[in-house]
């Protein structure tokens, strides 16, 4: 290996290490700010004192029961949605898509709506059932989109996949509108907040419901990062390398669906997080997925954590859904991307 190549690799390694370190620090800062922010304000020194066991009963209740679960859940949801968006963009070879555009969030939302319609949201089993049902709804939607976009002899082209996803999403939204009419006031308020992207599951049981999904899927996706590098190539080039393109696409798409569905089941339909984070991560560390995926997860966690904090303080003592904040940020970014791409 030439000296110039070694110097270049060392520079890339140092840059990626610096970016990852900065991402971790930004995430920690966002978490601390989020824990300090609320109707009852806590200073950073108070937060650390409470975390290390020096808080009063009231302070422990505010931090450990109300704020910390929501802070952790926002970061987990951001990381999962960002990774899901990154995978979908690579498989579809379209930088303007995310789980919401392909109808995955809509399918998960329909399953959640059906559960709320028949069983309500107050049962204990709803906490652990909703991610499973959301995955089932998103999975059925994804399979339907894949089958409709599949063409014998050609497989699935990125254009057909996206257009089919938009069409299926429109049909699901129409069905959702019909079902919403039959909801009572409490159920309607819940569904409206969920669709707007409110992090409604703000207890530790919701964190525990999401944790197994991410503990399995995120390491697996990072482990398959080299396969994503190959799938980013042209299909014929990937096949010439001995890769079963269709099979690998199905496996990774299933992971993306599971990540998105499990996140939106407990955090609501947070839009644009899966679109913005992968783009920002690619600009920072490039397209190599071994580095891109962890940085993408950190970026998504920072974005959703910051958006959730802003959503809680902008109209105190009330709050607005986190999804509205991410949409306000993401919509102009999406338009800018379209003008460039």
N, C-alpha and C positions, 0 to 999 in steps of 0.2 A: 504493500500500500504506500502510495507516495506521501511525502511530507505535507503537501498542500491538502490532500484528502484528509489526513489526520487532523490538520488544523481546522478544516471546515467542520468535521464531525465534532471536534471538541467545542467549537463555537456554538453549534446547534445544541449540543448537550447542555452547555452552560445556559443558553437562552431558555431552553425548555425547563430546566431546573428553576431558573429565576421566575418564569411565568407561573409554574406550579406552586412555588413558595408564595408568590404574591397572591395567587388565588386562595390559598389556605388562609393567609393573613386577612384578606378581604372578607372571606366567609366568617372567620372568627369575629372580626369587627362588626359585620352585619348582625351576627347572633347576639353580641353584647348590646349593640344599640337597640335591637328588637326587644331584648329582655328589660332594658331600661325604660322603654317607651310604653306609655299607656295612660289610662285615666289617673292612676296613682303612679307618679313618677318615682323612679329609683335612680340614684346616682350609681356610676360604675363601681365605686368603692362599696356601696351597699350591696350591689349584685354579688360581688366576689365574697363579701362577708357572709351573705346568706347561703351561697353555694358551699362554703366551707363550714356550715353549721352554726353560724352566729346570728341567725335571724330570729325575730319574734314569731309567734304563731301566725299573726296576720301577714307578715312578710313572707313566711314560708308558704302560706296559702296562695298568695298572689303569684309568687315566682314559680313554685313547683307544681301547682295544680292548674293555674290559669295560663301563664305565659310560656313557660318552658316547653310543655307539650306542643303548643302551637308553633313555637319557633322551630323545634326539631322537625315537626311534620312539614312545615313550609320548605325547609331545606331538603328534606327527603323527596318531596313531590317535585321540586325544581330539578333535582339531579335525575330522577327517573324520567321526567318528561323530556329533558334535554337529551338524554341518551336515546330515548325512543325516537325523537326527531332526527338525531344524527344517523341512526340506522336506516330510517325510512328515506331520508334524503339520498343516502348512498345506494340503496337498493333501487329506488325509482330514478336515480341519476338526475334528480331535479332539485336544485337548491331552494326552491320556493314552496316546498311542501312540508307538512308536519302531521302529527297524529290527528289533529282536528280536520285538516283539509281532506284526508283520506277517509273520513267517516268513522275512524276508530273511537273518538270521543263521543260521537253521536250514538254509536251502537252501545257503548258502555252506559251512556246516559239513559237510553231507552230501557235497559235492564234495571237500572236503579229506579227509574220512574215506575216500572211495573211492580217492583218490590214495595215501594212506598204506597202505591195504589191499593195493594191487597193486604199488606202487613203493617204499614206505618214505619216510623223511624225510631220509635222509643224502645223497642225490644233489645235485649242484650245481644241476641244472636245477630242483629242487623250489623253490628260492628264488624264481625268476621265474615258474615255472609255477603255483604255488599261487594268487597273486592272480587270474590269468586263469581258472583253474578255479573259484575261489570266485565270481567275477563271473558265470561261466556258470551255476553252480548257483543263485545268488541271482536271476539274470535269468530262468531257467526258472521258478523258484518265483513270482517276481513276475508273470510273464505268466499263469501258471496262476491265481493269485489274482485278477488283473484280469479274466480271461475268465469265471471263475466268479461274480465279483461284478457283471459287466456285465449289464444288462437292456435289451433293445431299447426305444428310445423314451425311456428314462430315464437311460441312462449308468450310472455307478457311484456309488452313494450312499456316504457315509462309513461308515454303520453296516454295510452289506453288505460293504464292503472290509475292515473290521476283523474282523468275525465270520468271514469266509472265511479271512482270514489266520490267525486262531487255530486254525481247523479244519485247515488245511493244515500249520501248524506242528506240531500234535499228530500228524498222520500221519507227518511227516518224523522226528520224535523216535522214534516207534515203529519205523520202518525203521532208524534209526541204532542203536537198542538191539539189534536183530537182528544188524546187521553187526558191532557191537562184540564180540559173542560169538566171532567168528572171528579176532580179532586176537591176536597173540602178546603177551608181557608188555611188550616195549619199545613196540610200537605202541599197546597199550592205555594205557600210562602217558602217552604223548604225547597221545592223543586226550582222555584224562581231563583233563589239564592244559589243553589247548586249550579244551575246553568250559567249564572253570572260569574262563577268562579270563586265562591266564598269558601274559605277553609273552615268548614263547619265541624269537622271532627277534631276538636281541640283538647282531647283527653289522652292520657297515656294508653288507654285501650286501643285507640285508633293508631297510635304509633306502633303498638305491638301487632296490630292487624296488618300493617304495611311492611313491617320489618322483615318477615320471612320471604316475601316476594323479592325485595331488593337484596337481601343477603344471599339469595341464590342466583338471581338474574344478573346483577351488576358484575360480580366476579366472572360469571360465564361469558358475558358479552365482551369483557376486557380480555378474557382468555382467547376469544375468537377474533381478536382485533386484526390479526394478520389475514384472516379470511376476508374481512371487510376491505382490506387493502386490495386484495385480488378482485373482489366483486366491484370495486370502483372502476376497474378497467372495462374495456369493451367486452361483451359477452363472448365473442369469438376468441379474444385474447385469453380470457379466463379459462375457457374450455381447452385451449391449447396447452395450458399449464396443468391439465389433468383435474380440474375442479368441476364437480357436479353442480353447475350453477343454479339450476332450479331447486335442488334439494337444499343447498346452503341458503338460498334466498328464503325458502319457506321456514327454515329453522330460525334464522335471524329475524324474520318478520314476526314469527310467533313470539320471540323475546320482546320485540318492540311493542307488540300488542299487549302483552302481559304487563310490561312496565307502565305503559300509558293507562291501561284500564285500572290497575291497582292504585295508581296515584289519583286519578280523577274520582275514584269511588269514595275516597275519604277527603279529598281536597277540593272537589268541584271541578267544573270545566274551565280550567285556567288556560286561556288561549295564548298563542304566540311564544310561550316559553320554549317549546320544542322547535321553533323556527329561529329565534334570535340566538340562543346559546350556541348551537353548532357553528353558525357563521362567525361569531365572535371568537370561538375557540380556534377555528381554522385560520383566521387572520393572525392569531397569536402564535400558534405552534405548527401550522402547516397541516397537510392531509394525512400524515402517518398516524394510523389509528391507535397504535400502542401508547402514544402520548396524547393524541386528540381526545380519546374517550374519557380519561380521567379529568383532563382540563375542561372538557365539555360538561361533565357532571358538576365540577366546582362552579363553573360559570352559571349553569342553570340554578344551582342552589343559592348563589349570591343574588341572582336576578329576582327569584321568587321571594326570598327572605326580605330583600329591600322593598319589593312591591307590597308585601304583606304589612311591613312596618308602616309604610306610607299610607296604606289603606286604613290602618287603625288610628292614625293621628290626624288625618286631613280634616275630618268633620267631627272631632271629639265633642261629646262623649259617644256619638254614634260611630259607625264605620261603614265603608263601602267595600264591595267584594274585591278581592285581590285580582280576579280576572279582568276587572275593568281597568285597573292600573296597568297590568301587562298589555292589555289591548291598546291603551292610549300610547304606550311606548312602542308596541309592536306594529300597529297599523301604519304609521309613517315609515317605519323601517321596511316593512313589506313593500310599500309603494316605491321606496327608494331602490330596493332590490330589483323590482320589476323593470324600472327604468334602465337599470344597468345590465340585466340579464336577458 
